[in-house]
Amino acid sequence: MGNYTLSYDGSCFTLGARTWRIPDGTYSAIQFQDGCIVGVGQMPEPSYTPAPCCSDTSSNGGSTTTDITVSPDACNLTSLGAAGLATFLYVSPGNGVSVSGCGTHADPLRISVSATGDSTIVATSGAQPITVSGDGSSTAALVIGMATQITAGDYAGFSVNQYGLVTGYSAPSNGASVTAMVGFSGVSAQEQPIGSGVYSVGLASTGVTAGMYRVGRYELTVNAQGQITGISEAIAPVTAGSFYSPPNPNVPGDTGKTVSYNADGLITGIA
């Protein structure tokens, strides 16, 4: 019974201490003999040594390997050099595009497009009633307007703006009536019918052929008086870019050209 023995002599029981006592404590090993516990102790800690995944050839216990095969796939970014394996992302900038950074988390790729660049410039020459300014870029949009023809003011009761357009009429303050009208630059005046005293005033024909005119990817409708009566987008925007024109075999020394174009489909440069 634990560290004690119980004996019976036929008349009474006697409780006495065991000769070998089990010390108090926690044990992981128990020894039995003839069905009795004769000893306790501690089992050794189990240990496991896994087999190495690579051969150990270094003096500090590390592992090395010399057989490395780099995939020859054209899209593989990893290469093996004298310093070891390295993975790089190569980006080649195009016309008007700059690339910086190395593609890492700390230094990501930055692709920038220049805000300035070549563009088609549309202009008029001579005494034309239509003016075009700007180069079509984001900072200088195309502005289509009418050229200034005369000095704005009141002419015998007629209010005329700087473009030669009659914007109103009021009887002269001196009571004089209009007995005749004469057309001038940009304005026509006709008595209809002749002798009736009724005059028809309108824009004079400027010599511009009425019809449809293409400016970049836009179509302008112009009448005989040089007025823009309609604007429509004739060609959908395209992605600006460039293409390579191979050399002409009939031209000695020709190395080909790179042709650049903008979103309007207009050629902006040849290099």
Sine and cosine of phi, psi and omega as CSV:
sin_phi,cos_phi,sin_psi,cos_psi,sin_omega,cos_omega
0.00,0.00,1.00,-0.04,-0.04,-1.00
0.88,0.48,-0.80,-0.60,0.02,-1.00
-1.00,-0.08,0.31,0.95,-0.01,-1.00
-0.82,-0.58,0.34,-0.94,0.07,-1.00
-0.87,-0.49,0.56,-0.83,0.01,-1.00
-0.87,-0.50,0.86,-0.50,-0.02,-1.00
-0.85,-0.53,0.41,-0.91,-0.04,-1.00
-0.73,-0.69,0.82,-0.57,-0.04,-1.00
-0.98,-0.18,0.21,0.98,0.03,-1.00
0.97,-0.23,-0.31,0.95,-0.01,-1.00
-0.80,-0.59,-0.49,0.87,0.02,-1.00
-0.46,-0.89,0.27,-0.96,0.03,-1.00
-0.99,-0.11,0.58,-0.81,0.04,-1.00
-0.81,-0.58,0.79,-0.62,0.01,-1.00
-0.97,-0.23,0.84,-0.53,-0.03,-1.00
-0.70,-0.71,0.28,-0.96,-0.01,-1.00
-0.98,0.21,0.57,-0.82,0.05,-1.00
-0.96,0.27,0.50,-0.87,0.04,-1.00
-0.91,0.42,-0.69,0.73,0.03,-1.00
-0.95,-0.32,0.89,-0.46,-0.06,-1.00
-0.98,-0.22,0.60,-0.80,0.04,-1.00
-1.00,0.06,0.88,-0.47,0.01,-1.00
-0.89,0.45,0.52,-0.85,0.07,-1.00
-0.90,0.44,0.58,-0.82,0.02,-1.00
0.43,-0.90,-0.05,-1.00,0.03,-1.00
-0.93,-0.37,0.77,-0.63,-0.11,-0.99
-0.82,-0.58,0.57,-0.82,0.04,-1.00
-0.97,-0.26,-0.07,1.00,0.01,-1.00
-0.70,-0.71,0.73,-0.69,0.03,-1.00
-0.81,-0.58,0.74,-0.67,-0.03,-1.00
-0.96,-0.28,0.80,-0.60,0.02,-1.00
-0.95,-0.32,0.51,-0.86,0.15,-0.99
-0.51,-0.86,0.82,-0.58,-0.05,-1.00
0.80,0.60,0.58,0.81,0.06,-1.00
0.99,0.13,0.03,1.00,0.01,-1.00
-0.91,-0.41,0.51,-0.86,0.07,-1.00
-0.97,0.24,0.88,-0.48,-0.03,-1.00
-0.92,-0.39,-0.07,1.00,-0.01,-1.00
-0.13,-0.99,0.42,-0.91,0.08,-1.00
-0.71,-0.70,0.35,-0.94,0.00,-1.00
-0.15,-0.99,-0.22,-0.97,-0.01,-1.00
-0.91,-0.42,0.75,-0.66,0.07,-1.00
-0.97,0.24,0.57,-0.82,0.05,-1.00
-0.91,0.42,0.54,-0.84,0.01,-1.00
-0.91,0.42,0.73,-0.69,0.04,-1.00
-0.95,0.31,0.57,-0.82,0.02,-1.00
-0.70,-0.72,0.47,-0.88,0.00,-1.00
-0.65,-0.76,0.80,-0.60,0.03,-1.00
-0.92,-0.38,0.96,-0.28,-0.02,-1.00
-0.95,0.32,0.42,-0.91,0.05,-1.00
-0.95,0.32,0.66,-0.75,-0.01,-1.00
-0.91,0.41,0.58,-0.81,0.01,-1.00
-0.99,0.15,-0.39,0.92,0.04,-1.00
-0.73,-0.69,0.39,-0.92,-0.02,-1.00
-0.93,0.37,0.66,-0.75,-0.02,-1.00
-1.00,-0.04,0.97,-0.26,-0.02,-1.00
-0.88,-0.48,-0.06,1.00,-0.02,-1.00
-1.00,-0.03,0.35,-0.94,-0.05,-1.00
-0.97,0.25,-0.36,0.93,-0.04,-1.00
-0.99,-0.15,0.27,0.96,0.07,-1.00
1.00,0.04,-0.03,1.00,0.02,-1.00
-0.96,0.27,0.07,-1.00,0.00,-1.00
-0.85,-0.53,0.55,-0.83,0.01,-1.00
-0.76,-0.66,0.36,-0.93,0.09,-1.00
-0.59,-0.81,0.61,-0.79,-0.05,-1.00
-0.91,-0.41,-0.19,0.98,-0.04,-1.00
-0.99,-0.12,0.99,-0.10,0.03,-1.00
-0.85,-0.52,0.80,-0.60,0.02,-1.00
-0.92,-0.40,0.86,-0.51,0.02,-1.00
-1.00,-0.07,0.78,-0.63,-0.02,-1.00
-0.86,0.52,0.72,-0.70,0.03,-1.00
-0.99,0.13,0.12,0.99,-0.02,-1.00
-0.83,0.55,0.65,-0.76,-0.06,-1.00
-0.90,0.44,-0.41,0.91,-0.02,-1.00
-1.00,-0.09,0.06,1.00,0.01,-1.00
-0.96,0.28,0.78,-0.63,-0.04,-1.00
-1.00,-0.08,-0.11,0.99,-0.08,-1.00
-0.99,-0.11,0.69,-0.73,0.05,-1.00
-0.73,-0.69,0.39,-0.92,0.00,-1.00
-0.95,-0.32,0.89,-0.46,0.02,-1.00
-0.89,-0.46,-0.14,-0.99,-0.02,-1.00
-0.90,0.44,-0.50,0.87,-0.02,-1.00
-1.00,0.02,-0.07,1.00,-0.01,-1.00
0.86,-0.51,-0.23,-0.97,-0.01,-1.00
-0.96,0.29,0.63,-0.78,0.04,-1.00
-0.56,-0.83,0.60,-0.80,0.01,-1.00
-0.84,-0.55,0.85,-0.52,-0.01,-1.00
-0.79,-0.61,0.50,-0.86,0.09,-1.00
-0.95,-0.33,0.90,-0.44,-0.04,-1.00
-0.99,-0.16,0.79,-0.62,0.03,-1.00
-0.78,-0.62,0.77,-0.64,0.00,-1.00
-0.97,-0.26,0.87,-0.50,0.00,-1.00
-0.94,0.34,0.50,-0.86,0.04,-1.00
-0.96,-0.27,-0.19,-0.98,-0.04,-1.00
-0.91,0.42,0.86,-0.51,0.02,-1.00
0.99,0.17,0.07,1.00,-0.03,-1.00
-0.85,-0.52,0.72,-0.70,0.06,-1.00
-0.87,-0.49,0.57,-0.82,-0.03,-1.00
-0.79,-0.61,0.75,-0.66,0.07,-1.00
-0.70,-0.72,0.21,-0.98,-0.05,-1.00
1.00,0.02,0.26,-0.97,-0.03,-1.00
-0.91,-0.43,0.08,1.00,0.09,-1.00
1.00,0.04,0.13,0.99,0.04,-1.00
-1.00,0.03,0.12,-0.99,0.03,-1.00
-0.90,0.43,-0.63,0.78,-0.02,-1.00
-0.97,0.22,-0.47,0.88,-0.03,-1.00
-0.70,-0.72,0.97,0.26,-0.07,-1.00
-0.94,0.34,0.29,-0.96,0.06,-1.00
-0.93,0.37,0.67,-0.74,0.06,-1.00
-0.81,-0.58,0.92,-0.40,-0.02,-1.00
-0.96,-0.27,0.86,-0.50,-0.07,-1.00
-0.85,-0.53,0.56,-0.83,0.07,-1.00
-0.90,-0.44,0.77,-0.64,-0.02,-1.00
-0.89,0.45,0.68,-0.73,0.00,-1.00
-0.97,0.26,-0.26,0.97,0.01,-1.00
-0.92,-0.39,0.37,-0.93,0.01,-1.00
0.06,-1.00,0.13,-0.99,0.00,-1.00
-0.95,0.31,0.54,-0.84,0.05,-1.00
-0.48,-0.88,0.36,-0.93,0.02,-1.00
-0.96,0.28,0.75,-0.66,0.02,-1.00
-0.95,-0.31,0.82,-0.57,0.02,-1.00
-0.97,-0.23,0.75,-0.66,-0.02,-1.00
-0.61,-0.79,0.33,-0.94,0.08,-1.00
-0.92,-0.40,0.38,-0.93,0.02,-1.00
-0.77,-0.63,0.46,-0.89,0.01,-1.00
0.98,0.18,-0.18,-0.98,-0.04,-1.00
-1.00,0.07,0.93,0.37,0.00,-1.00
-1.00,-0.07,0.55,-0.84,-0.01,-1.00
-0.98,0.21,-0.18,0.98,-0.03,-1.00
-0.95,-0.31,0.72,-0.70,0.06,-1.00
-0.89,-0.45,0.57,-0.82,0.03,-1.00
-0.76,-0.65,0.81,-0.59,0.04,-1.00
-0.74,-0.68,0.27,-0.96,-0.04,-1.00
1.00,0.02,0.29,-0.96,-0.01,-1.00
-0.91,-0.42,0.11,0.99,0.05,-1.00
0.99,0.12,0.09,1.00,0.00,-1.00
-1.00,0.09,0.06,-1.00,-0.02,-1.00
-0.93,0.36,-0.36,0.93,-0.02,-1.00
-0.98,-0.20,-0.24,0.97,0.00,-1.00
-0.61,-0.79,0.98,0.19,-0.05,-1.00
-0.92,0.38,0.42,-0.91,0.07,-1.00
-0.92,0.40,0.75,-0.66,0.06,-1.00
-0.84,-0.55,0.88,-0.47,-0.02,-1.00
-0.95,-0.32,0.81,-0.58,-0.04,-1.00
-0.55,-0.83,-0.23,-0.97,0.01,-1.00
-0.94,-0.33,0.62,-0.78,0.02,-1.00
-0.96,0.28,0.54,-0.84,0.06,-1.00
-0.95,0.31,0.83,-0.55,-0.07,-1.00
-0.98,-0.21,-0.67,0.74,-0.09,-1.00
-0.68,-0.74,0.03,-1.00,0.10,-1.00
-1.00,0.06,0.82,-0.57,-0.01,-1.00
-0.90,0.43,0.57,-0.82,0.02,-1.00
0.19,-0.98,-0.19,-0.98,0.00,-1.00
-0.97,-0.25,0.83,-0.55,-0.03,-1.00
-0.86,-0.51,0.98,-0.21,0.03,-1.00
0.78,0.63,0.66,0.75,0.03,-1.00
0.99,-0.10,-0.27,0.96,0.00,-1.00
-1.00,-0.04,0.79,-0.61,0.09,-1.00
-1.00,0.00,0.86,-0.52,-0.06,-1.00
-0.83,-0.56,0.73,-0.68,0.02,-1.00
-1.00,0.05,0.00,-1.00,-0.09,-1.00
-0.93,0.36,-0.20,0.98,0.02,-1.00
-1.00,-0.09,0.07,1.00,0.01,-1.00
1.00,0.09,0.23,0.97,-0.01,-1.00
-1.00,-0.06,0.75,-0.66,0.06,-1.00
-0.97,0.23,0.87,-0.49,-0.07,-1.00
-0.96,-0.28,-0.12,0.99,0.02,-1.00
0.04,-1.00,0.16,-0.99,0.03,-1.00
-0.53,-0.85,0.65,-0.76,0.14,-0.99
-0.58,-0.81,0.58,-0.81,-0.04,-1.00
-0.87,0.49,0.66,-0.75,0.03,-1.00
-0.84,0.54,0.55,-0.84,-0.05,-1.00
-0.93,0.37,-0.38,0.93,-0.02,-1.00
-0.99,0.11,0.03,1.00,0.05,-1.00
0.98,0.17,-0.02,1.00,0.00,-1.00
-0.93,0.36,0.63,-0.78,0.02,-1.00
-0.99,-0.15,0.35,-0.93,0.01,-1.00
-0.99,0.16,0.86,-0.52,0.01,-1.00
-0.96,-0.29,-0.27,0.96,0.00,-1.00
-0.30,-0.95,0.40,-0.91,0.05,-1.00
-0.72,-0.69,0.63,-0.78,0.01,-1.00
-0.81,-0.58,0.78,-0.62,0.05,-1.00
-0.95,0.32,0.37,-0.93,0.06,-1.00
-0.63,-0.78,-0.17,-0.99,-0.12,-0.99
-0.80,0.59,0.90,-0.44,0.06,-1.00
1.00,0.03,-0.17,0.98,-0.06,-1.00
-0.80,-0.61,0.71,-0.70,0.06,-1.00
-0.92,-0.39,0.55,-0.84,0.04,-1.00
-0.69,-0.73,0.85,-0.52,-0.04,-1.00
-0.74,-0.68,0.71,-0.70,0.07,-1.00
-1.00,0.08,0.87,-0.49,-0.05,-1.00
-0.73,-0.68,0.85,-0.52,-0.27,0.96
-0.95,0.32,0.26,-0.96,-0.02,-1.00
-0.87,0.50,0.73,-0.68,-0.01,-1.00
1.00,-0.02,-0.09,1.00,-0.03,-1.00
-0.99,0.12,-0.32,0.95,-0.07,-1.00
0.98,0.19,0.10,1.00,0.03,-1.00
-0.97,-0.24,0.84,-0.54,-0.06,-1.00
-0.93,-0.36,0.61,-0.79,0.09,-1.00
-0.96,-0.29,0.87,-0.50,-0.04,-1.00
-0.94,-0.35,0.73,-0.68,0.00,-1.00
-0.36,-0.93,-0.04,-1.00,0.04,-1.00
-0.98,0.22,0.71,-0.70,0.02,-1.00
-0.98,0.20,0.46,-0.89,0.08,-1.00
-0.91,0.41,0.74,-0.68,-0.08,-1.00
-1.00,-0.10,-0.06,1.00,-0.06,-1.00
1.00,-0.06,-0.09,1.00,0.05,-1.00
-0.97,0.22,0.73,-0.69,0.04,-1.00
-0.97,0.24,0.86,-0.51,0.01,-1.00
-0.89,0.45,0.62,-0.79,0.02,-1.00
0.36,-0.93,-0.32,-0.95,-0.05,-1.00
-0.97,-0.24,0.75,-0.66,0.00,-1.00
-0.82,-0.57,0.67,-0.74,-0.02,-1.00
-0.99,-0.12,0.82,-0.57,0.09,-1.00
-0.82,-0.57,0.96,-0.28,-0.09,-1.00
0.89,0.46,-0.79,-0.61,0.01,-1.00
-0.99,-0.11,0.17,0.99,-0.03,-1.00
-0.95,-0.31,0.50,-0.87,0.09,-1.00
-0.92,-0.39,0.80,-0.60,0.00,-1.00
-0.95,-0.30,0.73,-0.68,0.09,-1.00
-0.99,-0.14,0.85,-0.53,-0.08,-1.00
-0.83,-0.55,0.69,-0.72,0.04,-1.00
-1.00,-0.06,-0.02,-1.00,-0.07,-1.00
-0.93,0.37,-0.30,0.95,0.04,-1.00
-1.00,0.01,0.08,1.00,0.02,-1.00
0.99,0.16,0.22,0.98,0.01,-1.00
-1.00,0.04,0.66,-0.75,0.10,-1.00
-0.99,0.14,0.90,-0.43,-0.05,-1.00
-0.97,-0.24,-0.11,0.99,0.01,-1.00
-0.18,-0.98,0.56,-0.83,0.06,-1.00
-0.73,-0.69,0.76,-0.64,0.03,-1.00
-0.64,-0.77,0.46,-0.89,0.03,-1.00
-1.00,0.06,0.93,-0.38,-0.08,-1.00
-1.00,0.06,-0.49,0.87,-0.05,-1.00
-0.77,-0.64,0.77,-0.64,0.03,-1.00
-0.92,0.39,0.55,-0.83,0.02,-1.00
-0.85,0.53,0.56,-0.83,0.07,-1.00
-0.90,-0.43,0.23,-0.97,0.05,-1.00
-0.98,0.20,0.87,-0.50,-0.01,-1.00
-0.87,0.50,0.56,-0.83,-0.02,-1.00
-0.06,-1.00,-0.47,-0.88,-0.02,-1.00
-0.42,-0.91,0.29,-0.96,0.08,-1.00
-0.56,-0.83,0.36,-0.93,-0.06,-1.00
-0.98,-0.20,0.78,-0.63,0.06,-1.00
-0.98,-0.20,0.89,-0.45,-0.08,-1.00
-0.89,0.45,0.34,-0.94,-0.03,-1.00
-0.91,0.42,0.47,-0.88,0.05,-1.00
-0.99,0.12,0.88,-0.47,-0.03,-1.00
-0.91,0.42,-0.30,0.95,-0.02,-1.00
-1.00,0.00,-0.05,1.00,0.01,-1.00
-0.92,-0.39,0.94,-0.34,-0.02,-1.00
-0.87,0.49,0.69,-0.72,0.04,-1.00
0.98,0.17,-0.01,1.00,0.00,-1.00
-0.94,0.33,0.80,-0.60,-0.03,-1.00
-0.95,-0.31,0.11,0.99,-0.02,-1.00
1.00,0.02,0.24,-0.97,-0.05,-1.00
-0.71,-0.71,0.49,-0.87,0.14,-0.99
-0.98,-0.22,0.87,-0.50,-0.06,-1.00
-0.97,-0.25,0.82,-0.57,0.02,-1.00
-0.96,-0.28,0.56,-0.83,0.00,-1.00
-0.64,-0.77,0.41,-0.91,-0.04,-1.00
-0.99,-0.17,-0.12,-0.99,-0.07,-1.00
-0.92,0.39,-0.30,0.95,0.04,-1.00
-1.00,0.07,-0.03,1.00,-0.04,-1.00
0.99,0.15,0.19,0.98,-0.02,-1.00
-1.00,-0.07,0.66,-0.75,0.01,-1.00
-0.94,0.35,0.81,-0.59,-0.03,-1.00
-0.94,-0.35,-0.19,0.98,0.00,-1.00
-0.12,-0.99,0.51,-0.86,0.07,-1.00
-0.72,-0.70,0.85,-0.52,-0.02,-1.00
-0.73,-0.68,0.00,0.00,0.00,0.00
